[in-house]
């Protein structure tokens, strides 16, 4: 009932690993497909039983590489003359056999899913053909009969196809309500290229939003696509919906999608669909390696957010109403509790005001428990913003501000419930972050220190919309000056350079940092190489001219001073200047591991010191 992918390019890209059907292969092998198709109309389900298979394509957690679930895709229809799954479904619809065909394929998908070792913690994604919506009640009941054996409804997600406008079908609203109350999960498929996705997202509680391949293809090279993706992810998270990027085919696409907040990924770069259960693995090491640097160190925001998490007691959507009443009784000061599905994924919250009309009515509780009335916890779930723990504090505050009337943000760790934060807790996070940032500032110059510098580099590296330059400034011959004239004048030289930096780099998008001692950092976004060169030349020249006044008249006239090198040997040193090595990140480049920059800093700084002008540019990743 729910397994065909929609367009032909997607179908062709997913047929590389189609298995063989043992039953009926002699028929398919001896009769030409075009001949079979001519006689298929009357016996389409019978023939499909002989050749059609289910291929599973993994859907993976973007942050960890762990398999979250599988999309079931129809394969084998070409053996009876149908080029794509869409073709055979259309033929079945014309012959009045679509319901039987989809029920057969869906039951096989569920049976196959139940054989997986990790099925109890995974989700099976099934496509829902809009033409079957009028039969929704029957479909749900049939499916529940299959599931009662060993699969909870929360392990099944229905994807609404974009081929037709789902919302135009009169029975659609009732079916969505029925599916959610039964515990199934819902997804909008191919978001961005179909008929009514924004209406669906606006009017219905949707668990997942699958972004179409069109918006993912070469996203690392397209600022417009990245802006769209960031906006879609933010909107979805505000509404409590998780985002899946479809059709990822390159490492660059994967990194860009992950860094812009996508929760789950699917595509050839991760794994192609397969009909063979033995080829499915629980995780993907190549994604774990790509994510190692991100998981290896927590940001300041995550550290502060974790301190403010409130681990509220939870209820499961299939728990009894009595358990909710008991939870409120034991926690009289708490007005709401998170609601989870059987897989420990948050579904939303249940608020006491939803139950008040029953609590304070005569026989209200008895009415809720009445089987004829059918009011379970799932009837009262209210969607809430759901965001991963690795989000930054400002993003959480923006989401909270945009979700009017929301009681809390639900936080997840690897897609599972991790706790909640309130508005008051977020204010504490922001205040503490500002305090930590102030403490990280250099006391002499008042400029941000190493933590803030790395945060700026990390954020800029992940945003490839514009050209970026990281400038590393280091004084030449500072030690002999410090030795000869003392730390007091050395501090004056450092303060002088900080003042000159502020003179030339004052825009809001510029970032100035003090690494320590005579090492500084300048981050510039959006300037061309020529624009930056002009300003840095002036900075180097002005510093060299102004710092000359710190020397004695004799040393200025000589143009050098006597001092000791780092080995203690006596030597003559030129007057102090600043050399600057600049690493350029071109537009469109998204980097996940900021250590890639760190590995090239020493080389570029050394090259700048050896140059006559004291200024050297280096394109990140370019051979030295």
C-alpha angles and dihedrals in degrees: 000000000000115000117095124106114221118228129051097236090057090047093050091048091055102048098080095100105039114154128217125262113228097195114071097002091127090061094048091045096051100041121062113244093235090054091049092050091055089063097033100092095081096037102030096129092045092052092043090056088061099051114013118103137177119244118196122213116193121240108205138199105253095216100049110019090237117144110250099179148315136258113223113225128186117242137173099045090117089072089071096042105273115124097201138016087249090061095055092044091052090049091049090050091052090050093048092245102105095107093052093045094050093045090053094049093044093051089052091049091053092047090051092046091053090060093061116105091225099041093114091063098034136080127231113213114209126183116235115215109220090220089068095054093096087060092048098120092053092045093052093049092049091049093048088054089057092046098049089080100067115319121091116221089241087069091064125074124188118214116210109224120231094214091095137017102268094189092060091067108094094219094050098092092050092048093051090051091048093049094049094046089050088056100252121141124235133214137184107227127214092004113203103030104059142074115274111003097131090048089051092048092047100044105032137052103248124183100199138024116201112206113217121248090245090073094043100049109106090344088154088067099042121075090186092057092046092052090050092047093050091050094047092048092049093049092047094049092049088056093048094253125135121222127231121191112213129206100021107174106164139047091240092055091049094050093046093050093048095047092051091057106267109158101201135021136204132180149086094299088064102033140320120236115271136188091207116091090201090066094059115099130191095234143006117238094197089062091045090055092049089051097044096097092050094050094039096074130028119225120238088252094056092047091052094043092051089055091057099045114123111207098210120190111262138213127212119234091239095050118114122266088242090065090057093050089049091050092053090046092054092045105040094167094054116090099188144018133203117255119217134189124231090275092058092250115140116250097180135276137299113221126202092235088066089063101037095090088059098039094054097040122089108262089002095137092046089052092054091052094048109112092213091057092049105202112159130166091269089066091065103042113129118200116243133185110277119199136168120252092242093067118113121252096246090054091052091049091049091050091049092049092050094050100073114207095012116148097204149342115255111220125206134196112204089347094303127110113277102166141278137275126206129212090259091053092051091052088054090051092051093047093048091047091054090049092049090048091052091050090052092058119107108254093217100050102018089228124137117268137223099299092054091044092054091046090053092048092048093049093045092046091056094049109069097170093110143021112278132195127197110199120198113198122195130170117239116222094005096137097059089047091050091048093049101040103026137243093287093066089038089060089049090056090051092048090048093056092047089053092050090050090054090049094057102030109046104130118115092244093055117095123206121190139174112219091186139281109005095342119106137174131214121189117196127183125192101009122121120239090251093052092049093045092056093053096043091050089055091047092052093045096046093048093049091049096045097044090055087075089066091065127079119261090252094052092046090052092048092045091220143058135218115248146133127273124223091277091054096252117141114248144152117257130195119240116280123279136161122248120199129202114195125201113200123209107196123223111275096027113123116188124193099184112058088190085079086072094044092055091061099041097087092049095050094045091052091049091051092052091051094048123094095230095042092232127102130170123207129185110226111255094012115132113258 
